[in-house]
Amino acid sequence: MVLLFIILGTLAAGVGSVWLAALLSLVMLARYSQHLLSLAAGALLATAFMHLLPEAFESTVEAHDLFPALLIGLVFFFLLDKAELWHHGHEHGNHDHGGHDHGHAHGHAHHHGTAKKGGGWAVLTGDSVHCFGDGILIASAFMADTHLGVVAAFAVLAHEIPHHMGDLVVLRQSSSDRSAAILKVTLAGAVTMLGGIVGYFLVEALHGLLPYFLVIASSSFIYVALADLIPQLHKRLTARETAAQVAWLVAGIGLVWVASQLAHGHAH
């Protein structure tokens, strides 16, 4: 019965948060498509620095063991991004058979395309690691007490919504296919259930690795925000447009902070 509760709780938290995020993103996309980049950057950075890293560093694992994991994660996601861009560029190169003018136009389009293509696999990988860790946390809570498990599942659902909104924006940069973006993030969210099932059987063994899961996941969000999203915000803008950019960035941070506070309030 406990395993059934864990499966239901992790599915509700992992997949439910993605679908709610998709619904909110869809409502906002029509009017605020340009501002969602700023919101996504703020949400991803806040998830890393205000939720995942503090939780990792509050554990019994020493900081000098966690910082190398953070560095390794950043380098890994840089290499993953390079591989993604190289693969995309290789595909475009194979189709480029036009003349000089076409080649120039194609090169210009390809340059902008690669700027948008980065970050997709990095954010999905980090998301999956993060969701796996969430599943272990929810499983641990349910095994301690059913009511505590329900609270933990709700807490994960609450703090994942703004973060998944950021993920969807990153993936929409990689592809114009909205359904594919939602499906990919939903599959990453479903890894929460996998983490819950594995956690049910191996909770003691995996609990010591949770801080490392949190740090690796945070490294992907930091990398995507700083290497992919924020560079796209560095454009020559009017004072009013710049103020709007900053306001939406702060709004992304604020959303995650509020969700985290609500989650911690329910947890306590």
TIBATOR-257739 format. One record per residue (C-alpha): x, y, z; residue number from 0. Coordinates in Angstrom, 2 decimals. Example, Ala and Ser with C-alpha at 12.3 -4.5 7.8 and 13.67 -1.06 7.14 Angstrom:
! residues 2
{east:12.30; north:-4.50; up:7.80; i:0}
{east:13.67; north:-1.06; up:7.14; i:1}
***
This chain:
! residues 268
{east:0.00; north:0.00; up:0.00; i:0}
{east:2.87; north:2.39; up:0.80; i:1}
{east:4.40; north:1.72; up:-2.64; i:2}
{east:1.04; north:2.58; up:-4.28; i:3}
{east:0.91; north:5.88; up:-2.35; i:4}
{east:4.49; north:6.62; up:-3.43; i:5}
{east:3.63; north:5.97; up:-7.11; i:6}
{east:0.51; north:8.16; up:-6.95; i:7}
{east:2.29; north:10.92; up:-5.02; i:8}
{east:5.34; north:11.03; up:-7.31; i:9}
{east:3.17; north:11.00; up:-10.46; i:10}
{east:1.01; north:13.83; up:-9.14; i:11}
{east:4.06; north:15.88; up:-8.18; i:12}
{east:6.26; north:15.08; up:-11.19; i:13}
{east:3.77; north:15.04; up:-14.06; i:14}
{east:1.11; north:17.28; up:-12.51; i:15}
{east:3.60; north:20.11; up:-12.03; i:16}
{east:4.61; north:19.91; up:-15.73; i:17}
{east:1.02; north:20.10; up:-16.97; i:18}
{east:0.19; north:23.01; up:-14.67; i:19}
{east:3.36; north:24.77; up:-15.83; i:20}
{east:2.41; north:24.11; up:-19.47; i:21}
{east:-1.07; north:25.56; up:-18.88; i:22}
{east:0.35; north:28.70; up:-17.24; i:23}
{east:2.99; north:29.08; up:-19.98; i:24}
{east:0.32; north:28.76; up:-22.68; i:25}
{east:-1.80; north:31.46; up:-21.04; i:26}
{east:1.21; north:33.79; up:-20.73; i:27}
{east:2.78; north:32.99; up:-24.12; i:28}
{east:0.20; north:34.87; up:-26.12; i:29}
{east:0.95; north:38.22; up:-24.46; i:30}
{east:4.38; north:37.87; up:-22.88; i:31}
{east:6.42; north:35.61; up:-25.19; i:32}
{east:9.51; north:37.86; up:-25.14; i:33}
{east:9.43; north:38.28; up:-21.37; i:34}
{east:9.25; north:34.53; up:-20.69; i:35}
{east:13.00; north:34.24; up:-21.42; i:36}
{east:13.72; north:36.58; up:-18.50; i:37}
{east:11.20; north:34.75; up:-16.31; i:38}
{east:12.76; north:31.39; up:-17.20; i:39}
{east:16.31; north:32.60; up:-16.43; i:40}
{east:15.18; north:33.91; up:-13.04; i:41}
{east:13.25; north:30.72; up:-12.23; i:42}
{east:16.15; north:28.40; up:-13.15; i:43}
{east:18.73; north:30.44; up:-11.20; i:44}
{east:16.45; north:30.70; up:-8.18; i:45}
{east:15.71; north:26.95; up:-8.25; i:46}
{east:19.45; north:26.28; up:-8.16; i:47}
{east:20.58; north:28.91; up:-5.63; i:48}
{east:17.53; north:29.18; up:-3.34; i:49}
{east:16.29; north:25.59; up:-3.30; i:50}
{east:18.66; north:22.86; up:-4.54; i:51}
{east:22.07; north:24.10; up:-3.38; i:52}
{east:20.97; north:25.17; up:0.13; i:53}
{east:19.31; north:21.77; up:0.59; i:54}
{east:22.48; north:20.00; up:-0.59; i:55}
{east:24.78; north:22.05; up:1.66; i:56}
{east:22.52; north:21.52; up:4.70; i:57}
{east:23.27; north:17.79; up:4.46; i:58}
{east:26.05; north:15.94; up:6.26; i:59}
{east:28.21; north:15.93; up:3.10; i:60}
{east:31.16; north:18.33; up:3.33; i:61}
{east:31.16; north:21.44; up:1.12; i:62}
{east:34.59; north:20.58; up:-0.34; i:63}
{east:33.05; north:17.34; up:-1.66; i:64}
{east:30.02; north:19.08; up:-3.18; i:65}
{east:31.80; north:21.95; up:-4.96; i:66}
{east:33.80; north:19.57; up:-7.23; i:67}
{east:30.47; north:17.90; up:-8.13; i:68}
{east:29.10; north:21.33; up:-9.06; i:69}
{east:32.16; north:22.04; up:-11.23; i:70}
{east:31.99; north:18.61; up:-12.90; i:71}
{east:28.29; north:19.18; up:-13.59; i:72}
{east:28.94; north:22.57; up:-15.24; i:73}
{east:31.70; north:21.12; up:-17.44; i:74}
{east:29.55; north:18.10; up:-18.32; i:75}
{east:26.60; north:20.27; up:-19.41; i:76}
{east:28.96; north:22.50; up:-21.41; i:77}
{east:30.19; north:19.41; up:-23.28; i:78}
{east:26.63; north:18.10; up:-23.69; i:79}
{east:25.61; north:21.46; up:-25.16; i:80}
{east:28.61; north:21.37; up:-27.52; i:81}
{east:27.60; north:17.90; up:-28.72; i:82}
{east:24.01; north:19.08; up:-29.26; i:83}
{east:25.14; north:22.14; up:-31.25; i:84}
{east:27.63; north:20.09; up:-33.28; i:85}
{east:24.98; north:17.53; up:-34.17; i:86}
{east:22.56; north:20.28; up:-35.19; i:87}
{east:25.25; north:22.05; up:-37.25; i:88}
{east:26.25; north:18.79; up:-38.93; i:89}
{east:22.64; north:18.17; up:-39.98; i:90}
{east:22.40; north:21.68; up:-41.44; i:91}
{east:25.75; north:21.30; up:-43.20; i:92}
{east:24.53; north:18.19; up:-45.01; i:93}
{east:21.55; north:20.10; up:-46.45; i:94}
{east:23.48; north:23.19; up:-47.57; i:95}
{east:23.88; north:22.85; up:-51.35; i:96}
{east:22.90; north:26.36; up:-52.50; i:97}
{east:24.92; north:29.19; up:-54.08; i:98}
{east:26.75; north:32.07; up:-52.45; i:99}
{east:23.66; north:34.12; up:-51.60; i:100}
{east:21.79; north:31.10; up:-50.25; i:101}
{east:24.85; north:30.04; up:-48.30; i:102}
{east:25.13; north:33.48; up:-46.69; i:103}
{east:21.45; north:33.48; up:-45.74; i:104}
{east:21.69; north:29.92; up:-44.51; i:105}
{east:24.79; north:30.71; up:-42.49; i:106}
{east:23.04; north:33.69; up:-40.92; i:107}
{east:19.98; north:31.58; up:-40.08; i:108}
{east:22.18; north:28.77; up:-38.80; i:109}
{east:24.05; north:31.15; up:-36.54; i:110}
{east:20.81; north:32.29; up:-34.94; i:111}
{east:19.43; north:28.74; up:-34.93; i:112}
{east:22.37; north:27.40; up:-32.93; i:113}
{east:21.98; north:30.26; up:-30.46; i:114}
{east:18.49; north:29.00; up:-29.82; i:115}
{east:19.23; north:25.29; up:-30.04; i:116}
{east:21.52; north:25.13; up:-27.01; i:117}
{east:20.40; north:24.08; up:-23.58; i:118}
{east:17.68; north:21.58; up:-24.52; i:119}
{east:19.46; north:18.37; up:-23.57; i:120}
{east:21.23; north:20.04; up:-20.66; i:121}
{east:17.98; north:21.16; up:-19.04; i:122}
{east:16.27; north:17.79; up:-19.70; i:123}
{east:19.19; north:15.85; up:-18.20; i:124}
{east:19.35; north:18.11; up:-15.17; i:125}
{east:15.58; north:17.97; up:-14.82; i:126}
{east:15.61; north:14.17; up:-14.85; i:127}
{east:18.32; north:14.04; up:-12.16; i:128}
{east:16.41; north:16.60; up:-10.09; i:129}
{east:13.11; north:14.69; up:-10.47; i:130}
{east:14.80; north:11.41; up:-9.53; i:131}
{east:16.01; north:13.08; up:-6.31; i:132}
{east:12.50; north:14.46; up:-5.66; i:133}
{east:11.12; north:10.94; up:-6.02; i:134}
{east:13.53; north:9.64; up:-3.37; i:135}
{east:12.52; north:12.47; up:-1.02; i:136}
{east:8.80; north:11.73; up:-1.50; i:137}
{east:9.39; north:7.98; up:-0.98; i:138}
{east:11.31; north:8.71; up:2.23; i:139}
{east:8.45; north:10.88; up:3.51; i:140}
{east:5.75; north:8.29; up:2.71; i:141}
{east:7.79; north:5.55; up:4.42; i:142}
{east:7.99; north:7.69; up:7.54; i:143}
{east:4.32; north:8.71; up:7.57; i:144}
{east:1.53; north:8.81; up:4.96; i:145}
{east:0.46; north:12.36; up:5.85; i:146}
{east:4.08; north:13.53; up:5.64; i:147}
{east:4.30; north:11.89; up:2.20; i:148}
{east:1.25; north:13.80; up:0.96; i:149}
{east:2.75; north:17.07; up:2.23; i:150}
{east:6.09; north:16.26; up:0.58; i:151}
{east:4.36; north:15.51; up:-2.75; i:152}
{east:2.46; north:18.80; up:-2.55; i:153}
{east:5.69; north:20.66; up:-1.69; i:154}
{east:7.46; north:19.19; up:-4.75; i:155}
{east:4.44; north:20.03; up:-6.95; i:156}
{east:4.44; north:23.65; up:-5.72; i:157}
{east:8.12; north:24.41; up:-6.19; i:158}
{east:8.37; north:22.58; up:-9.54; i:159}
{east:5.71; north:24.63; up:-11.38; i:160}
{east:7.77; north:27.84; up:-11.94; i:161}
{east:10.87; north:25.77; up:-12.63; i:162}
{east:9.09; north:23.68; up:-15.30; i:163}
{east:7.82; north:26.89; up:-16.89; i:164}
{east:11.49; north:27.77; up:-17.34; i:165}
{east:12.22; north:24.33; up:-18.82; i:166}
{east:9.41; north:24.70; up:-21.36; i:167}
{east:10.73; north:28.09; up:-22.48; i:168}
{east:14.21; north:26.60; up:-23.02; i:169}
{east:12.77; north:23.73; up:-25.09; i:170}
{east:10.56; north:26.07; up:-27.11; i:171}
{east:13.79; north:27.89; up:-28.02; i:172}
{east:15.12; north:24.56; up:-29.35; i:173}
{east:11.96; north:23.68; up:-31.29; i:174}
{east:8.74; north:25.36; up:-32.36; i:175}
{east:6.83; north:22.16; up:-31.61; i:176}
{east:4.95; north:22.93; up:-28.39; i:177}
{east:3.59; north:19.38; up:-27.99; i:178}
{east:7.07; north:17.85; up:-28.27; i:179}
{east:8.41; north:20.27; up:-25.64; i:180}
{east:5.59; north:19.38; up:-23.22; i:181}
{east:6.08; north:15.65; up:-23.87; i:182}
{east:9.84; north:15.85; up:-23.18; i:183}
{east:9.39; north:17.73; up:-19.91; i:184}
{east:6.53; north:15.37; up:-18.94; i:185}
{east:8.85; north:12.37; up:-19.44; i:186}
{east:11.50; north:14.09; up:-17.31; i:187}
{east:8.82; north:14.76; up:-14.67; i:188}
{east:7.80; north:11.10; up:-14.78; i:189}
{east:11.32; north:10.22; up:-13.59; i:190}
{east:10.01; north:11.38; up:-10.18; i:191}
{east:8.00; north:8.14; up:-10.07; i:192}
{east:11.11; north:6.13; up:-10.96; i:193}
{east:12.98; north:7.84; up:-8.13; i:194}
{east:10.10; north:7.03; up:-5.79; i:195}
{east:10.06; north:3.32; up:-6.70; i:196}
{east:13.86; north:3.01; up:-6.48; i:197}
{east:13.78; north:4.99; up:-3.24; i:198}
{east:11.18; north:2.61; up:-1.77; i:199}
{east:13.57; north:-0.33; up:-2.18; i:200}
{east:16.92; north:1.44; up:-1.68; i:201}
{east:16.06; north:4.46; up:0.43; i:202}
{east:18.89; north:4.02; up:2.92; i:203}
{east:21.56; north:3.45; up:0.27; i:204}
{east:20.43; north:6.38; up:-1.93; i:205}
{east:19.79; north:8.89; up:0.82; i:206}
{east:23.52; north:9.62; up:1.14; i:207}
{east:23.70; north:10.42; up:-2.59; i:208}
{east:20.82; north:12.93; up:-2.54; i:209}
{east:23.09; north:16.00; up:-1.99; i:210}
{east:25.05; north:15.03; up:-5.12; i:211}
{east:21.81; north:14.67; up:-7.14; i:212}
{east:20.79; north:18.14; up:-5.99; i:213}
{east:24.16; north:19.68; up:-6.90; i:214}
{east:24.33; north:18.05; up:-10.36; i:215}
{east:20.75; north:19.15; up:-11.12; i:216}
{east:21.53; north:22.71; up:-9.97; i:217}
{east:24.61; north:22.82; up:-12.22; i:218}
{east:22.41; north:22.19; up:-15.28; i:219}
{east:20.00; north:25.01; up:-14.37; i:220}
{east:22.87; north:27.44; up:-13.68; i:221}
{east:24.54; north:26.51; up:-16.97; i:222}
{east:21.38; north:26.87; up:-19.06; i:223}
{east:20.44; north:30.21; up:-17.46; i:224}
{east:23.91; north:31.76; up:-17.78; i:225}
{east:25.10; north:30.21; up:-21.05; i:226}
{east:21.86; north:30.05; up:-23.05; i:227}
{east:19.10; north:32.31; up:-21.75; i:228}
{east:20.85; north:35.39; up:-20.35; i:229}
{east:23.09; north:35.91; up:-23.44; i:230}
{east:19.86; north:36.18; up:-25.47; i:231}
{east:18.76; north:39.03; up:-23.20; i:232}
{east:21.91; north:41.07; up:-23.97; i:233}
{east:20.46; north:43.25; up:-26.69; i:234}
{east:20.45; north:47.02; up:-27.16; i:235}
{east:17.11; north:48.00; up:-25.64; i:236}
{east:15.35; north:51.13; up:-24.48; i:237}
{east:15.36; north:51.96; up:-20.77; i:238}
{east:11.73; north:50.84; up:-20.54; i:239}
{east:12.43; north:47.49; up:-22.25; i:240}
{east:15.47; north:46.91; up:-20.05; i:241}
{east:13.40; north:47.64; up:-16.93; i:242}
{east:10.78; north:45.13; up:-18.14; i:243}
{east:13.51; north:42.51; up:-18.70; i:244}
{east:14.85; north:42.99; up:-15.16; i:245}
{east:11.33; north:42.97; up:-13.71; i:246}
{east:10.51; north:39.63; up:-15.35; i:247}
{east:13.84; north:38.16; up:-14.24; i:248}
{east:13.06; north:39.20; up:-10.66; i:249}
{east:9.51; north:37.83; up:-11.08; i:250}
{east:10.97; north:34.41; up:-11.99; i:251}
{east:13.12; north:34.50; up:-8.86; i:252}
{east:10.15; north:35.66; up:-6.79; i:253}
{east:7.88; north:32.87; up:-8.07; i:254}
{east:10.36; north:30.20; up:-7.02; i:255}
{east:10.96; north:31.88; up:-3.66; i:256}
{east:7.21; north:32.09; up:-2.91; i:257}
{east:6.68; north:28.46; up:-4.00; i:258}
{east:9.60; north:27.33; up:-1.83; i:259}
{east:8.29; north:29.26; up:1.18; i:260}
{east:4.82; north:27.74; up:0.75; i:261}
{east:6.34; north:24.28; up:0.36; i:262}
{east:8.49; north:24.65; up:3.48; i:263}
{east:5.51; north:26.07; up:5.38; i:264}
{east:3.44; north:22.99; up:4.56; i:265}
{east:6.37; north:20.71; up:5.32; i:266}
{east:6.74; north:22.20; up:8.78; i:267}
***
